[in-house]
Amino acid sequence: MKATGDWRLTNQERYLKSVALHWCSSAPKSSENDHDYCEFCFAKFMSNESVDALREGFTADDRDR
């Protein structure tokens, strides 16, 4: 059953359907960008010690979703 009115749902099911997710540590995608954000709740992910950021979470195999 699809939840209605949840502001976090923005058609992610189109590109996440059948994608395997894995728990892993955060890693910067490039030297210019040291953080990333959750696709659903917009929590900040960083690999360094930051009070307001998470260091682990779920990601796809290509680490781009």
RAZIUR-V625089 format. One record per residue. N is the residue number from 1. RES is the residue in one small letter. PSI is psi in radians with two decimals (* if undefined). NEAR is the number of other C-alpha atoms within 8 Angstrom. Layout:
[[N,RES,PSI,NEAR] [N,RES,PSI,NEAR]]
This chain:
[[1,m,2.25,2] [2,k,2.27,3] [3,a,2.45,5] [4,t,2.58,4] [5,g,0.15,4] [6,d,1.98,6] [7,w,-0.32,5] [8,r,-0.33,6] [9,l,1.88,7] [10,t,0.92,5] [11,n,0.45,5] [12,q,-0.43,7] [13,e,-0.39,6] [14,r,-0.72,6] [15,y,-0.08,6] [16,l,-0.07,8] [17,k,2.21,6] [18,s,0.25,4] [19,v,2.26,7] [20,a,2.28,6] [21,l,2.54,8] [22,h,2.53,9] [23,w,2.23,8] [24,c,2.97,8] [25,s,2.65,8] [26,s,2.49,11] [27,a,2.40,8] [28,p,2.47,11] [29,k,-0.47,7] [30,s,2.94,6] [31,s,-0.37,6] [32,e,-0.35,4] [33,n,1.94,8] [34,d,0.13,11] [35,h,2.95,11] [36,d,3.00,9] [37,y,2.57,8] [38,c,2.38,9] [39,e,-0.41,6] [40,f,-0.82,6] [41,c,-0.05,6] [42,f,0.38,7] [43,a,2.53,8] [44,k,2.38,11] [45,f,2.28,13] [46,m,2.64,15] [47,s,-0.30,11] [48,n,3.05,5] [49,e,1.74,5] [50,s,2.31,7] [51,v,-0.67,4] [52,d,0.37,5] [53,a,2.65,9] [54,l,2.64,11] [55,r,-0.14,10] [56,e,2.69,9] [57,g,-3.07,10] [58,f,2.50,8] [59,t,2.83,12] [60,a,2.93,11] [61,d,-0.65,8] [62,d,0.01,6] [63,r,0.40,6] [64,d,0.16,6] [65,r,*,7]]
